């Protein structure tokens, strides 16, 4: 396969554009999938079934993993083992995720009005939480998403993969952790349906959640990396 360095400048330019377009498109796809999971969570929580809401929320990440969509929260944990091009890819994915989640959120806002205002605002902001609390809950979400993706990569059988994704994401939702892409969906829905919605405050909460998701992913990655190094040093022949 040609590398970008061995082909003509024009072909390299076109190759780069196609890569960006593919990364962005798969990012939009992932945003749509996570938003669908968020919509299921809202619906089931409004029906008084928050546990099932958490379970069905995991549908989004299951589809992301199986179909190869680009969810930035699932990729951010691997930033430290890649170069700057990967970091740029993650940023492009995040923009795509936002577009996809916004599209589903505005669509659901136009079509569905039975999700209660307290439920939507609870998922978006948390219950009486400070910015500090919002950030910590986002760190927690980053940890759970990284665990889900890593288990999906490493476990040998599909049933085990799906069970671990479901358990990780359902736990994340039930603990009230902030997944930033899902929050974009809640943001868009609330903008249509919630009277007096504070768009600026919600935007800031999404940005805080995005940073927290990345930090959480990197924390659990570094913990895993540290454990691997410790095991190798204690057993060099392993």
C-alpha positions, 0 to 999 in steps of 0.5 A, spaced: 500 500 500 502 506 498 504 511 504 502 518 503 509 520 503 511 516 497 505 518 492 504 525 489 502 531 493 495 531 489 494 524 491 496 525 498 492 531 498 486 527 496 488 521 500 488 526 506 481 529 505 478 522 504 481 520 511 478 526 514 471 525 511 471 517 513 473 519 520 468 525 520 462 520 517 463 514 522 463 520 527 456 522 525 454 515 525 457 513 532 453 520 534 447 517 532 448 510 535 449 513 542 443 518 541 439 512 540 441 509 546 440 516 550 433 516 547 431 509 549 434 511 556 430 517 556 423 513 554 424 507 559 426 512 565 420 516 563 416 510 564 419 508 571 424 503 569 431 506 570 435 500 570 432 498 563 434 505 561 441 503 563 441 497 559 438 499 553 443 505 553 448 500 552 445 498 545 449 505 542 456 502 544 454 495 542 453 498 535 459 502 535 464 497 537 460 492 532 460 496 526 466 500 527 463 507 528 468 512 531 466 514 538 471 519 540 470 517 548 472 510 546 478 512 542 481 517 547 484 512 552 489 510 546 491 517 545 498 516 549 500 510 545 499 514 538 502 520 535 499 527 533 495 525 527 491 520 532 489 526 536 487 530 530 482 524 528 479 524 535 478 531 534 474 530 528 471 524 531 468 528 536 465 533 531 462 528 528 459 525 534 456 532 536 453 533 529 450 526 529 447 527 536 444 533 535 441 531 529 437 525 533 436 530 539 432 535 534 428 530 531 426 527 537 424 533 540 420 535 534 417 528 534 416 526 542 414 530 547 412 525 553 419 525 556 419 529 562 423 536 563 426 533 570 428 527 567 432 531 561 435 536 565 437 531 570 441 527 565 444 533 562 446 537 568 445 531 574 441 533 580 444 539 584 451 538 581 456 543 581 461 544 575 466 540 579 461 534 580 459 534 573 467 533 571 467 528 576 461 524 573 464 525 566 471 522 569 467 516 571 464 515 564 470 516 561 473 510 565 467 505 564 467 507 556 474 505 556 473 499 560 467 497 555 471 498 549 477 494 552 473 488 554 470 488 547 477 488 544 480 483 548 475 478 550 475 472 545 467 470 544 462 475 542 457 473 548 462 475 553 464 482 549 456 484 549 455 482 556 461 486 558 459 492 554 452 492 557 454 491 564 459 497 563 455 502 560 449 500 564 453 501 571 455 508 568 448 510 567 445 508 573 451 511 577 449 518 573 456 519 570 456 524 564 457 521 557 458 528 553 455 525 546 449 523 550 449 530 553 449 533 546 443 529 545 439 531 551 442 538 550 438 538 543 432 535 545 431 540 551 432 546 546 426 544 543 422 541 549 424 545 555 421 552 557 426 557 558 432 552 556 439 555 558 443 553 552 449 557 554 450 553 561 448 546 557 454 548 552 459 549 558 456 542 561 457 538 555 464 541 554 466 540 561 463 533 560 468 532 554 474 534 558 472 529 563 471 523 559 478 524 556 481 525 563 477 518 565 479 514 559 487 516 560 486 515 567 484 508 567 489 507 561 495 509 565 492 504 571 492 498 566 499 500 563 502 501 570 499 494 572 502 491 565 509 494 567 509 491 574 507 484 572 513 484 567 518 487 572 516 482 577 516 476 572 521 478 566 520 471 563 512 471 562 
